[in-house]
Amino acid sequence: MTLDELREEIESIDREIVDLIARRTYVAETIADVKDEQGLATTDESQEQAVMERAGKNAAAFDVDDNLVKAIFRLLIELNKVEQRENR
């Protein structure tokens, strides 16, 4: 593949990543609505821990640095928590 073709591939992957983040954010917003309806706290430490464990396992399965993947997921979780708090 040429450099331009490789860059196009990266561009396509980047769009997919943003699409997945948007989908994840939508689901997190829906979860926030359910938590609000049920009078539950915004933060669920056990669920966050489960997400981080899954992130580590998925990183290992795809041979990607687990620290990098976990850092990304920490950021996603924090962004969702901030948004949930703002919408309450």
DRENDO-1510 file (C-alpha; in Angstrom, 1 decimal, always signed):
<recs>
REC; n; res; u; v; w
REC; 1; MET; +0.0; +0.0; +0.0 .
REC; 2; THR; +1.1; +3.5; -0.6 .
REC; 3; LEU; +1.5; +6.2; +2.1 .
REC; 4; ASP; -1.7; +7.9; +0.9 .
REC; 5; GLU; -3.6; +4.6; +1.0 .
REC; 6; LEU; -2.4; +3.9; +4.5 .
REC; 7; ARG; -3.4; +7.4; +5.6 .
REC; 8; GLU; -6.9; +6.9; +4.1 .
REC; 9; GLU; -7.1; +3.7; +6.1 .
REC; 10; ILE; -6.2; +5.5; +9.3 .
REC; 11; GLU; -8.8; +8.2; +8.4 .
REC; 12; SER; -11.5; +5.5; +8.0 .
REC; 13; ILE; -10.5; +3.8; +11.3 .
REC; 14; ASP; -10.6; +7.2; +13.0 .
REC; 15; ARG; -14.2; +7.8; +11.8 .
REC; 16; GLU; -15.2; +4.3; +13.1 .
REC; 17; ILE; -13.6; +5.1; +16.5 .
REC; 18; VAL; -15.6; +8.4; +16.7 .
REC; 19; ASP; -18.8; +6.5; +15.7 .
REC; 20; LEU; -18.2; +4.0; +18.4 .
REC; 21; ILE; -17.5; +6.7; +21.0 .
REC; 22; ALA; -20.8; +8.4; +19.9 .
REC; 23; ARG; -22.7; +5.1; +20.3 .
REC; 24; ARG; -21.1; +4.5; +23.7 .
REC; 25; THR; -22.0; +8.0; +24.8 .
REC; 26; TYR; -25.6; +7.6; +23.8 .
REC; 27; VAL; -25.9; +4.3; +25.7 .
REC; 28; ALA; -24.2; +5.9; +28.7 .
REC; 29; GLU; -26.8; +8.8; +28.6 .
REC; 30; THR; -29.6; +6.2; +28.5 .
REC; 31; ILE; -28.0; +4.5; +31.5 .
REC; 32; ALA; -28.0; +7.9; +33.3 .
REC; 33; ASP; -31.7; +8.3; +32.6 .
REC; 34; VAL; -32.4; +4.9; +34.0 .
REC; 35; LYS; -30.3; +5.6; +37.1 .
REC; 36; ASP; -32.2; +8.9; +37.5 .
REC; 37; GLU; -35.6; +7.1; +37.3 .
REC; 38; GLN; -34.5; +4.5; +39.8 .
REC; 39; GLY; -32.9; +7.0; +42.2 .
REC; 40; LEU; -29.4; +5.5; +41.8 .
REC; 41; ALA; -26.1; +7.3; +42.2 .
REC; 42; THR; -24.2; +8.5; +39.1 .
REC; 43; THR; -21.1; +6.6; +40.1 .
REC; 44; ASP; -20.9; +2.8; +40.3 .
REC; 45; GLU; -17.4; +1.8; +41.3 .
REC; 46; SER; -18.0; -1.9; +40.8 .
REC; 47; GLN; -19.2; -1.3; +37.2 .
REC; 48; GLU; -16.3; +1.0; +36.5 .
REC; 49; GLN; -13.9; -1.7; +37.8 .
REC; 50; ALA; -15.7; -4.3; +35.5 .
REC; 51; VAL; -15.3; -2.0; +32.5 .
REC; 52; MET; -11.5; -1.6; +33.3 .
REC; 53; GLU; -11.1; -5.4; +33.7 .
REC; 54; ARG; -12.8; -5.9; +30.3 .
REC; 55; ALA; -10.6; -3.3; +28.7 .
REC; 56; GLY; -7.5; -5.0; +30.0 .
REC; 57; LYS; -8.7; -8.4; +28.7 .
REC; 58; ASN; -9.7; -7.0; +25.3 .
REC; 59; ALA; -6.3; -5.3; +25.1 .
REC; 60; ALA; -4.5; -8.6; +25.7 .
REC; 61; ALA; -6.7; -10.4; +23.2 .
REC; 62; PHE; -5.8; -7.9; +20.5 .
REC; 63; ASP; -2.1; -7.6; +21.6 .
REC; 64; VAL; -2.5; -3.9; +22.4 .
REC; 65; ASP; -0.8; -2.2; +25.4 .
REC; 66; ASP; -3.2; -2.6; +28.3 .
REC; 67; ASN; -2.1; +0.6; +30.0 .
REC; 68; LEU; -2.9; +2.6; +26.9 .
REC; 69; VAL; -6.3; +1.0; +26.5 .
REC; 70; LYS; -7.1; +1.4; +30.2 .
REC; 71; ALA; -6.2; +5.1; +30.0 .
REC; 72; ILE; -8.6; +5.6; +27.1 .
REC; 73; PHE; -11.3; +3.8; +29.0 .
REC; 74; ARG; -10.7; +5.9; +32.1 .
REC; 75; LEU; -11.1; +9.0; +30.0 .
REC; 76; LEU; -14.3; +7.6; +28.4 .
REC; 77; ILE; -15.7; +6.8; +31.8 .
REC; 78; GLU; -14.9; +10.2; +33.2 .
REC; 79; LEU; -16.4; +12.0; +30.2 .
REC; 80; ASN; -19.6; +9.9; +30.7 .
REC; 81; LYS; -19.7; +10.7; +34.4 .
REC; 82; VAL; -19.3; +14.4; +33.8 .
REC; 83; GLU; -22.1; +14.4; +31.2 .
REC; 84; GLN; -24.3; +12.4; +33.5 .
REC; 85; ARG; -23.8; +14.9; +36.4 .
REC; 86; GLU; -24.5; +17.8; +34.1 .
REC; 87; ASN; -27.7; +16.3; +32.8 .
REC; 88; ARG; -29.1; +15.5; +36.3 .
</recs>
